[in-house]
């Protein structure tokens, strides 16, 4: 959901770069997981403030500039159970990863490896016999069946 960008001041506050359209999204959570990959620590959020399109936060146990500096570059996530359910036709990126992608002719193109945020729209990165970059827009993406593990697309095998 974001990353620790830098220390902010000398009392353990950190500057946070958020990955959501609304930087205040992280303000709704009482605790964050901070770390890289499988190595994450849980921190209670003592205070968080909006600060010029970013956030600054004070985490319990991070009490000085050196401790805040040690967190620099680490990712921020929250427990899946703390997230609200997605609205209709909305999806969490993590739910799309590894879904099988099949075109309207029934040809399997591969699996969703990742997504790219391009500014105009998100793009599915499909890994298969051949890699595909498919814009995640209604013109190309039909049915998304997270429970069934499949996405139907209007995309040629040779595109």
N, C-alpha and C positions, 0 to 999 in steps of 0.2 A: 504494500500500500504506500510505501515511501522508503526513504533512506535518511540516515543521519548525515547531514552535509558538513557540519562543523560545530565546534563549541560556540556558545553565545554568552559572552561575559565570563566572569570568573567564579561564579557560584554553582557550576554544574549544569547550567541550561545548555540545550543543544538546538541548533537550527535544523529544521526538518524540510526536506524536499519531498512533496507528496506526488504520487503517481495518478491521482484521480483528478477529474475535471474540477471538483470542488475541494480546495485545500482543507476546508473545515471538517471534512469527513472523518479524519482521524480524531477530531475533538470529541466524538461521540463514544469513544471506547475508554474504559477505566484502566485497561492494561494493554501492553504491547509486547510482542515477541521481537527481540532485537538480535540480529546475528547474520550469519551467512550459512546457507545450506542447512545441514542437519544440526549445526552448532548454534543454538539460539538460547537466549536467556529471557525469562519473563520479568518485566518491569511494571510496577504500578505507576501510573501517570499521576504525579503530584499536582501539576499545573500545566496548562497549555494555552497559548495565546496566538491569535492571528497576527501576523507581522508581514505586511507588504507582499501578499500573494504566496507566502510561505508560512510556516508555523515555527514557533519556538516553544520548547517544552522542558519541563523539569521532571526527571524520573527519580523515584525514590531510590536512594543508595548512590546516586551520582551527585557528589557534593563539591566537586572542584573542577577547574578547567582541565587538569590532566585526565581525570576520569571521563569527562565529556569528550576530550580529544581521542581517547582510546576507542570510542564508539564510532568515530568518523568513518563513513563509507559503508557502515553496516545497514542491512535492510530491516525495514519495519513491517511486521505482519500482525494480524490478529487471528484469533481462533476462528475457524470456520463456523462454529456454533454461535459465535457472537454476531455474525453477519445477518442482515435481513434477507429473507428469501427474494430472489430476483422477480421482477414484475414479468408479465406476459411478454414474450419476445425479447427478453433481456437475459443475458447469460454472464456468469463469471468466467473469465478467461480460463481459469484452472479447470472448469468443467468441460471445456472444449478440447483441451490437450488430450491426445491419444484417440480421439474419436475417428472412426473410419469415415472417409470421404468418398462418396459414390456419385457419379454423374447421372443424368436423367436416362441415359442408355443402359444403366446398370453396371457400368465399368468402374471398378474400384481404382481411384487415383492414388490412394495412400492414406496416411493418418496425419492429423493435425500435430505438428511438431511444436509450433509456437504461434504467436500473433505479433504483428507489428502495428504500432500506432504511427500513422503517416500524417496526421493532421486533417486530411480530407475524410478519411475513414480507416477503420481497422482492416488489416489484411491477414488472412489465414496463410500460414506457411505449411505446405503439405509436403511430406516426404514419402516417396514411393519409388516406383521404377524410374520415375522422372520427378523432379521437384516442381511444384506449382505454387504461385503466389496468387491467391484468389481474394479479391475485395470482399469484405464481409458486409455486403449490402444486398437488399432484397432482389435486385436485378440478377444476381448470380447465385445467391444462397436461398434454397427453398426450405425444406423441412429440416429443423434441427431437433433430433431425438436424443437428448442427453441420456435418458434411461436406457434406450435401445442401443446407444453407442454409435450413432451414425448421423452424418450430415449429408443431405442431398444438394447437389450443386448443378447449375446450368453452365458446364465448363467442359470443353472438349479435351480428350486425352492428349491431343497434340498441341494444345495451347501453351 
